[in-house]
């Protein structure tokens, strides 16, 4: 069952695939999900959500994306 805004899913699907290969933050997040046994489509959906949160943070703060700010948060999430 598909949930969420269809336009948002459409807009973030391909960027999430590209980010899994080229964005170090999203790549590390996707690799962590893969090692825990998540399905490939679930990993893409989670990466889309991660990207939406990163985009929101950039827009809200008004500062450019800084991977150094996002990576420590991933280390905290590794215990989840």
Backbone as XML, in Angstrom:
<?xml version="1.0"?>
<chain id="A" units="angstrom">
  <residue number="1" name="UNK">
    <atom name="N" x="0.842" y="-1.181" z="0.000"/>
    <atom name="CA" x="0.000" y="0.000" z="0.000"/>
    <atom name="C" x="0.886" y="1.243" z="0.000"/>
  </residue>
  <residue number="2" name="UNK">
    <atom name="N" x="0.613" y="2.151" z="-0.904"/>
    <atom name="CA" x="1.399" y="3.381" z="-1.000"/>
    <atom name="C" x="0.802" y="4.440" z="-0.090"/>
  </residue>
  <residue number="3" name="UNK">
    <atom name="N" x="1.685" y="5.090" z="0.636"/>
    <atom name="CA" x="1.244" y="6.139" z="1.543"/>
    <atom name="C" x="2.001" y="7.413" z="1.238"/>
  </residue>
  <residue number="4" name="UNK">
    <atom name="N" x="1.475" y="8.516" z="1.708"/>
    <atom name="CA" x="2.139" y="9.796" z="1.524"/>
    <atom name="C" x="1.678" y="10.501" z="0.267"/>
  </residue>
  <residue number="5" name="UNK">
    <atom name="N" x="2.272" y="11.630" z="0.024"/>
    <atom name="CA" x="1.918" y="12.475" z="-1.108"/>
    <atom name="C" x="2.490" y="11.887" z="-2.393"/>
  </residue>
  <residue number="6" name="UNK">
    <atom name="N" x="1.614" y="11.597" z="-3.365"/>
    <atom name="CA" x="2.057" y="10.955" z="-4.611"/>
    <atom name="C" x="3.035" y="11.837" z="-5.370"/>
  </residue>
  <residue number="7" name="UNK">
    <atom name="N" x="2.806" y="13.124" z="-5.391"/>
    <atom name="CA" x="3.719" y="14.033" z="-6.084"/>
    <atom name="C" x="5.100" y="14.050" z="-5.455"/>
  </residue>
  <residue number="8" name="UNK">
    <atom name="N" x="5.143" y="13.969" z="-4.138"/>
    <atom name="CA" x="6.427" y="13.936" z="-3.428"/>
    <atom name="C" x="7.170" y="12.638" z="-3.743"/>
  </residue>
  <residue number="9" name="UNK">
    <atom name="N" x="6.445" y="11.505" z="-3.753"/>
    <atom name="CA" x="7.089" y="10.241" z="-4.098"/>
    <atom name="C" x="7.639" y="10.281" z="-5.512"/>
  </residue>
  <residue number="10" name="UNK">
    <atom name="N" x="6.857" y="10.836" z="-6.434"/>
    <atom name="CA" x="7.296" y="10.926" z="-7.825"/>
    <atom name="C" x="8.532" y="11.805" z="-7.951"/>
  </residue>
  <residue number="11" name="UNK">
    <atom name="N" x="8.531" y="12.926" z="-7.240"/>
    <atom name="CA" x="9.637" y="13.881" z="-7.345"/>
    <atom name="C" x="10.921" y="13.369" z="-6.698"/>
  </residue>
  <residue number="12" name="UNK">
    <atom name="N" x="10.832" y="12.510" z="-5.693"/>
    <atom name="CA" x="12.019" y="12.091" z="-4.956"/>
    <atom name="C" x="12.535" y="10.700" z="-5.323"/>
  </residue>
  <residue number="13" name="UNK">
    <atom name="N" x="11.805" y="9.952" z="-6.154"/>
    <atom name="CA" x="12.219" y="8.571" z="-6.438"/>
    <atom name="C" x="13.595" y="8.512" z="-7.127"/>
  </residue>
  <residue number="14" name="UNK">
    <atom name="N" x="13.725" y="9.157" z="-8.277"/>
    <atom name="CA" x="15.002" y="9.115" z="-8.994"/>
    <atom name="C" x="16.128" y="9.819" z="-8.233"/>
  </residue>
  <residue number="15" name="UNK">
    <atom name="N" x="15.866" y="10.988" z="-7.622"/>
    <atom name="CA" x="16.934" y="11.590" z="-6.813"/>
    <atom name="C" x="17.399" y="10.688" z="-5.660"/>
  </residue>
  <residue number="16" name="UNK">
    <atom name="N" x="16.486" y="9.896" z="-5.104"/>
    <atom name="CA" x="16.883" y="8.977" z="-4.031"/>
    <atom name="C" x="17.798" y="7.884" z="-4.569"/>
  </residue>
  <residue number="17" name="UNK">
    <atom name="N" x="17.519" y="7.395" z="-5.772"/>
    <atom name="CA" x="18.390" y="6.386" z="-6.368"/>
    <atom name="C" x="19.788" y="6.950" z="-6.632"/>
  </residue>
  <residue number="18" name="UNK">
    <atom name="N" x="19.838" y="8.175" z="-7.125"/>
    <atom name="CA" x="21.126" y="8.814" z="-7.395"/>
    <atom name="C" x="21.857" y="9.093" z="-6.083"/>
  </residue>
  <residue number="19" name="UNK">
    <atom name="N" x="21.119" y="9.545" z="-5.073"/>
    <atom name="CA" x="21.742" y="9.858" z="-3.783"/>
    <atom name="C" x="22.325" y="8.616" z="-3.124"/>
  </residue>
  <residue number="20" name="UNK">
    <atom name="N" x="21.713" y="7.462" z="-3.355"/>
    <atom name="CA" x="22.263" y="6.228" z="-2.784"/>
    <atom name="C" x="23.651" y="5.936" z="-3.327"/>
  </residue>
  <residue number="21" name="UNK">
    <atom name="N" x="23.952" y="6.402" z="-4.519"/>
    <atom name="CA" x="25.278" y="6.171" z="-5.105"/>
    <atom name="C" x="26.257" y="7.301" z="-4.826"/>
  </residue>
  <residue number="22" name="UNK">
    <atom name="N" x="25.773" y="8.547" z="-4.766"/>
    <atom name="CA" x="26.685" y="9.684" z="-4.772"/>
    <atom name="C" x="26.686" y="10.541" z="-3.515"/>
  </residue>
  <residue number="23" name="UNK">
    <atom name="N" x="25.647" y="10.499" z="-2.705"/>
    <atom name="CA" x="25.600" y="11.310" z="-1.492"/>
    <atom name="C" x="26.095" y="10.453" z="-0.329"/>
  </residue>
  <residue number="24" name="UNK">
    <atom name="N" x="27.187" y="10.853" z="0.330"/>
    <atom name="CA" x="27.749" y="9.990" z="1.378"/>
    <atom name="C" x="26.800" y="9.763" z="2.547"/>
  </residue>
  <residue number="25" name="UNK">
    <atom name="N" x="25.978" y="10.732" z="2.871"/>
    <atom name="CA" x="25.046" y="10.588" z="3.988"/>
    <atom name="C" x="23.970" y="9.563" z="3.650"/>
  </residue>
  <residue number="26" name="UNK">
    <atom name="N" x="23.365" y="9.704" z="2.497"/>
    <atom name="CA" x="22.291" y="8.796" z="2.095"/>
    <atom name="C" x="22.859" y="7.414" z="1.790"/>
  </residue>
  <residue number="27" name="UNK">
    <atom name="N" x="24.059" y="7.349" z="1.216"/>
    <atom name="CA" x="24.687" y="6.054" z="0.930"/>
    <atom name="C" x="24.912" y="5.270" z="2.213"/>
  </residue>
  <residue number="28" name="UNK">
    <atom name="N" x="25.436" y="5.932" z="3.215"/>
    <atom name="CA" x="25.700" y="5.262" z="4.483"/>
    <atom name="C" x="24.397" y="4.796" z="5.134"/>
  </residue>
  <residue number="29" name="UNK">
    <atom name="N" x="23.380" y="5.626" z="5.053"/>
    <atom name="CA" x="22.064" y="5.287" z="5.592"/>
    <atom name="C" x="21.496" y="4.056" z="4.876"/>
  </residue>
  <residue number="30" name="UNK">
    <atom name="N" x="21.579" y="4.042" z="3.537"/>
    <atom name="CA" x="21.059" y="2.922" z="2.749"/>
    <atom name="C" x="21.833" y="1.641" z="3.035"/>
  </residue>
  <residue number="31" name="UNK">
    <atom name="N" x="23.139" y="1.736" z="3.171"/>
    <atom name="CA" x="23.952" y="0.553" z="3.471"/>
    <atom name="C" x="23.589" y="-0.023" z="4.833"/>
  </residue>
  <residue number="32" name="UNK">
    <atom name="N" x="23.334" y="0.849" z="5.789"/>
    <atom name="CA" x="22.941" y="0.384" z="7.124"/>
    <atom name="C" x="21.604" y="-0.354" z="7.061"/>
  </residue>
  <residue number="33" name="UNK">
    <atom name="N" x="20.656" y="0.183" z="6.301"/>
    <atom name="CA" x="19.361" y="-0.482" z="6.165"/>
    <atom name="C" x="19.494" y="-1.819" z="5.436"/>
  </residue>
  <residue number="34" name="UNK">
    <atom name="N" x="20.385" y="-1.861" z="4.449"/>
    <atom name="CA" x="20.586" y="-3.100" z="3.687"/>
    <atom name="C" x="21.158" y="-4.194" z="4.576"/>
  </residue>
  <residue number="35" name="UNK">
    <atom name="N" x="22.092" y="-3.839" z="5.461"/>
    <atom name="CA" x="22.687" y="-4.847" z="6.347"/>
    <atom name="C" x="21.685" y="-5.372" z="7.364"/>
  </residue>
  <residue number="36" name="UNK">
    <atom name="N" x="20.661" y="-4.594" z="7.682"/>
    <atom name="CA" x="19.645" y="-5.053" z="8.631"/>
    <atom name="C" x="18.548" y="-5.859" z="7.953"/>
  </residue>
  <residue number="37" name="UNK">
    <atom name="N" x="18.640" y="-6.036" z="6.618"/>
    <atom name="CA" x="17.716" y="-6.917" z="5.927"/>
    <atom name="C" x="16.472" y="-6.264" z="5.362"/>
  </residue>
  <residue number="38" name="UNK">
    <atom name="N" x="16.473" y="-4.973" z="5.196"/>
    <atom name="CA" x="15.305" y="-4.305" z="4.614"/>
    <atom name="C" x="15.200" y="-4.621" z="3.121"/>
  </residue>
  <residue number="39" name="UNK">
    <atom name="N" x="13.979" y="-4.584" z="2.628"/>
    <atom name="CA" x="13.729" y="-4.825" z="1.205"/>
    <atom name="C" x="14.247" y="-3.641" z="0.387"/>
  </residue>
  <residue number="40" name="UNK">
    <atom name="N" x="14.690" y="-3.888" z="-0.839"/>
    <atom name="CA" x="15.229" y="-2.793" z="-1.661"/>
    <atom name="C" x="14.267" y="-1.621" z="-1.850"/>
  </residue>
  <residue number="41" name="UNK">
    <atom name="N" x="12.989" y="-1.891" z="-2.067"/>
    <atom name="CA" x="12.019" y="-0.801" z="-2.242"/>
    <atom name="C" x="11.825" y="-0.030" z="-0.934"/>
  </residue>
  <residue number="42" name="UNK">
    <atom name="N" x="11.905" y="-0.730" z="0.188"/>
    <atom name="CA" x="11.787" y="-0.067" z="1.480"/>
    <atom name="C" x="12.987" y="0.856" z="1.715"/>
  </residue>
  <residue number="43" name="UNK">
    <atom name="N" x="14.151" y="0.432" z="1.256"/>
    <atom name="CA" x="15.350" y="1.262" z="1.390"/>
    <atom name="C" x="15.204" y="2.524" z="0.550"/>
  </residue>
  <residue number="44" name="UNK">
    <atom name="N" x="14.673" y="2.386" z="-0.654"/>
    <atom name="CA" x="14.462" y="3.564" z="-1.505"/>
    <atom name="C" x="13.481" y="4.511" z="-0.834"/>
  </residue>
  <residue number="45" name="UNK">
    <atom name="N" x="12.398" y="3.966" z="-0.290"/>
    <atom name="CA" x="11.417" y="4.804" z="0.410"/>
    <atom name="C" x="12.021" y="5.513" z="1.610"/>
  </residue>
  <residue number="46" name="UNK">
    <atom name="N" x="12.864" y="4.812" z="2.358"/>
    <atom name="CA" x="13.511" y="5.425" z="3.514"/>
    <atom name="C" x="14.485" y="6.515" z="3.080"/>
  </residue>
  <residue number="47" name="UNK">
    <atom name="N" x="15.182" y="6.292" z="1.967"/>
    <atom name="CA" x="16.098" y="7.304" z="1.439"/>
    <atom name="C" x="15.325" y="8.534" z="0.953"/>
  </residue>
  <residue number="48" name="UNK">
    <atom name="N" x="14.156" y="8.294" z="0.368"/>
    <atom name="CA" x="13.318" y="9.421" z="-0.046"/>
    <atom name="C" x="12.907" y="10.243" z="1.170"/>
  </residue>
  <residue number="49" name="UNK">
    <atom name="N" x="12.550" y="9.557" z="2.255"/>
    <atom name="CA" x="12.175" y="10.264" z="3.480"/>
    <atom name="C" x="13.370" y="11.016" z="4.064"/>
  </residue>
  <residue number="50" name="UNK">
    <atom name="N" x="14.538" y="10.369" z="4.053"/>
    <atom name="CA" x="15.756" y="11.016" z="4.558"/>
    <atom name="C" x="16.059" y="12.279" z="3.760"/>
  </residue>
  <residue number="51" name="UNK">
    <atom name="N" x="15.928" y="12.175" z="2.427"/>
    <atom name="CA" x="16.186" y="13.338" z="1.580"/>
    <atom name="C" x="15.181" y="14.451" z="1.842"/>
  </residue>
  <residue number="52" name="UNK">
    <atom name="N" x="13.918" y="14.090" z="2.063"/>
    <atom name="CA" x="12.908" y="15.105" z="2.367"/>
    <atom name="C" x="13.269" y="15.846" z="3.657"/>
  </residue>
  <residue number="53" name="UNK">
    <atom name="N" x="13.765" y="15.103" z="4.651"/>
    <atom name="CA" x="14.149" y="15.732" z="5.914"/>
    <atom name="C" x="15.390" y="16.614" z="5.733"/>
  </residue>
  <residue number="54" name="UNK">
    <atom name="N" x="16.336" y="16.163" z="4.914"/>
    <atom name="CA" x="17.530" y="16.970" z="4.648"/>
    <atom name="C" x="17.159" y="18.245" z="3.891"/>
  </residue>
  <residue number="55" name="UNK">
    <atom name="N" x="16.275" y="18.123" z="2.912"/>
    <atom name="CA" x="15.831" y="19.294" z="2.147"/>
    <atom name="C" x="15.112" y="20.274" z="3.059"/>
  </residue>
  <residue number="56" name="UNK">
    <atom name="N" x="14.243" y="19.761" z="3.931"/>
    <atom name="CA" x="13.528" y="20.626" z="4.867"/>
    <atom name="C" x="14.507" y="21.361" z="5.775"/>
  </residue>
  <residue number="57" name="UNK">
    <atom name="N" x="15.529" y="20.647" z="6.247"/>
    <atom name="CA" x="16.518" y="21.283" z="7.116"/>
    <atom name="C" x="17.291" y="22.385" z="6.411"/>
  </residue>
  <residue number="58" name="UNK">
    <atom name="N" x="17.635" y="22.159" z="5.148"/>
    <atom name="CA" x="18.349" y="23.189" z="4.375"/>
    <atom name="C" x="17.454" y="24.403" z="4.169"/>
  </residue>
  <residue number="59" name="UNK">
    <atom name="N" x="16.203" y="24.164" z="3.805"/>
    <atom name="CA" x="15.287" y="25.280" z="3.577"/>
    <atom name="C" x="15.004" y="26.042" z="4.860"/>
  </residue>
  <residue number="60" name="UNK">
    <atom name="N" x="14.840" y="25.325" z="5.957"/>
    <atom name="CA" x="14.517" y="25.989" z="7.221"/>
    <atom name="C" x="15.694" y="26.782" z="7.778"/>
  </residue>
  <residue number="61" name="UNK">
    <atom name="N" x="16.899" y="26.224" z="7.657"/>
    <atom name="CA" x="18.064" y="26.906" z="8.221"/>
    <atom name="C" x="18.591" y="27.999" z="7.304"/>
  </residue>
  <residue number="62" name="UNK">
    <atom name="N" x="18.359" y="27.842" z="5.997"/>
    <atom name="CA" x="18.879" y="28.822" z="5.052"/>
    <atom name="C" x="20.364" y="28.655" z="4.770"/>
  </residue>
  <residue number="63" name="UNK">
    <atom name="N" x="20.953" y="27.555" z="5.241"/>
    <atom name="CA" x="22.369" y="27.299" z="5.004"/>
    <atom name="C" x="22.516" y="26.172" z="3.996"/>
  </residue>
  <residue number="64" name="UNK">
    <atom name="N" x="23.632" y="26.124" z="3.270"/>
    <atom name="CA" x="23.831" y="25.018" z="2.322"/>
    <atom name="C" x="23.984" y="23.684" z="3.052"/>
  </residue>
  <residue number="65" name="UNK">
    <atom name="N" x="23.760" y="22.607" z="2.307"/>
    <atom name="CA" x="23.889" y="21.261" z="2.862"/>
    <atom name="C" x="25.314" y="21.009" z="3.307"/>
  </residue>
  <residue number="66" name="UNK">
    <atom name="N" x="25.469" y="20.499" z="4.516"/>
    <atom name="CA" x="26.780" y="20.172" z="5.068"/>
    <atom name="C" x="26.743" y="18.727" z="5.559"/>
  </residue>
  <residue number="67" name="UNK">
    <atom name="N" x="27.427" y="17.822" z="4.859"/>
    <atom name="CA" x="27.402" y="16.417" z="5.283"/>
    <atom name="C" x="27.930" y="16.206" z="6.696"/>
  </residue>
  <residue number="68" name="UNK">
    <atom name="N" x="28.803" y="17.058" z="7.152"/>
    <atom name="CA" x="29.360" y="16.906" z="8.499"/>
    <atom name="C" x="28.287" y="17.058" z="9.570"/>
  </residue>
  <residue number="69" name="UNK">
    <atom name="N" x="27.245" y="17.809" z="9.280"/>
    <atom name="CA" x="26.165" y="17.970" z="10.254"/>
    <atom name="C" x="25.229" y="16.759" z="10.256"/>
  </residue>
  <residue number="70" name="UNK">
    <atom name="N" x="25.082" y="16.095" z="9.123"/>
    <atom name="CA" x="24.149" y="14.982" z="9.022"/>
    <atom name="C" x="24.761" y="13.659" z="9.475"/>
  </residue>
  <residue number="71" name="UNK">
    <atom name="N" x="26.051" y="13.471" z="9.323"/>
    <atom name="CA" x="26.682" y="12.187" z="9.631"/>
    <atom name="C" x="26.630" y="11.846" z="11.116"/>
  </residue>
  <residue number="72" name="UNK">
    <atom name="N" x="26.907" y="12.758" z="12.055"/>
    <atom name="CA" x="26.823" y="12.362" z="13.471"/>
    <atom name="C" x="25.446" y="11.846" z="13.853"/>
  </residue>
  <residue number="73" name="UNK">
    <atom name="N" x="24.396" y="12.362" z="13.237"/>
    <atom name="CA" x="23.058" y="11.895" z="13.541"/>
    <atom name="C" x="22.885" y="10.445" z="13.098"/>
  </residue>
  <residue number="74" name="UNK">
    <atom name="N" x="23.559" y="10.049" z="12.020"/>
    <atom name="CA" x="23.482" y="8.665" z="11.582"/>
    <atom name="C" x="24.149" y="7.739" z="12.579"/>
  </residue>
  <residue number="75" name="UNK">
    <atom name="N" x="25.247" y="8.174" z="13.189"/>
    <atom name="CA" x="25.936" y="7.345" z="14.151"/>
    <atom name="C" x="25.056" y="7.096" z="15.369"/>
  </residue>
  <residue number="76" name="UNK">
    <atom name="N" x="24.261" y="8.086" z="15.748"/>
    <atom name="CA" x="23.334" y="7.909" z="16.876"/>
    <atom name="C" x="22.266" y="6.899" z="16.514"/>
  </residue>
  <residue number="77" name="UNK">
    <atom name="N" x="21.817" y="6.919" z="15.251"/>
    <atom name="CA" x="20.739" y="6.034" z="14.822"/>
    <atom name="C" x="21.194" y="4.593" z="14.661"/>
  </residue>
  <residue number="78" name="UNK">
    <atom name="N" x="22.483" y="4.330" z="14.615"/>
    <atom name="CA" x="22.949" y="2.969" z="14.404"/>
    <atom name="C" x="22.504" y="2.017" z="15.501"/>
  </residue>
  <residue number="79" name="UNK">
    <atom name="N" x="22.233" y="2.513" z="16.690"/>
    <atom name="CA" x="21.770" y="1.660" z="17.768"/>
    <atom name="C" x="20.295" y="1.309" z="17.689"/>
  </residue>
  <residue number="80" name="UNK">
    <atom name="N" x="19.596" y="1.941" z="16.773"/>
    <atom name="CA" x="18.136" y="1.714" z="16.672"/>
    <atom name="C" x="17.873" y="0.464" z="15.872"/>
  </residue>
</chain>
